Amino acid sequence: MNIAELKDKLSEINQMGYVVSLRKGNTGIGYTLETLLGLEENNLKTPDFGDLELKSHRNGVNNRVTMFTFNRGVWKVKPREVIEKYGYIDTNGRPSLYCTANSKPNNQGFLAKVEQGAVRLYHLDGSLIAEWPGERLIDRFKNKMPALLIVNADTRINSDRKEEFWFNEAYLLTKPDEENLLDLIKKDIIIVDVRMHLRENRVVRNHGTGFRIDERFWNLCFGKREKLI
């Protein structure tokens, strides 16, 4: 599917007006859009950009979404030691550490700083927990998301108490803005999510440290924006 075909397809979907969600819950909007586009599991490809990341957004709802995850070679303290020293026992009885870090210390005492071209995760006790070199973060972002199609929708609940979507706005974002990425982390527009726990055998289960952004600010990550509908 090229960009012209994609634009025509999105226009057709827009002209359908409100459509009933094909799945309950938060993932209903993405699943419904992918189905209408004839996609399976977000495998949208174009000759211009190759893999094209697809994101859908309910108008008036501001959620943080994961841009990418990055763990390899970043830990200055072993994750198991981090969980044992700074974590807590979760509702499943497991030693865990799930928290969001930005420039201000969180409840677990972690904070993220941009220093010398890198993102560093510190604890208030002075320990450097992890470090992500800026150039590696930028490469990860560019490889994960060379282009982004974001589709916005108005929502409502119909008489059958089912959610409906009207996909009425779509933007193609291209040219990842590598110079701006670290600045967005510094401004807490992009935050760091630590997500890991210990299994019964004391092996770390790491779901991937996520770099997450408020859906409203996707356009700040790219140098070019084109409106498709």
Salt bridges, closest charged atoms under 4 A:
GLU12 OE1 - LYS9 NZ 3.99
ASP51 OD1 - LYS45 NZ 2.35
GLU53 OE2 - LYS55 NZ 3.89
GLU84 OE2 - ARG80 NE 3.16
GLU84 OE2 - ARG202 NH2 3.32
ASP90 OD2 - ARG94 NE 2.90
GLU115 OE1 - ARG120 NH1 3.00
ASP125 OD2 - LYS85 NZ 3.83
ASP125 OD1 - HIS123 ND1 3.48
GLU131 OE1 - ARG120 NE 2.61
GLU163 OE2 - ARG58 NE 2.90
GLU164 OE1 - ARG156 NE 2.67
GLU178 OE1 - LYS142 NZ 3.03
ASP183 OD2 - LYS187 NZ 3.09
ASP193 OD2 - ARG212 NE 3.12
ASP214 OD2 - ARG216 NH2 2.94
GLU215 OE1 - HIS57 NE2 3.57
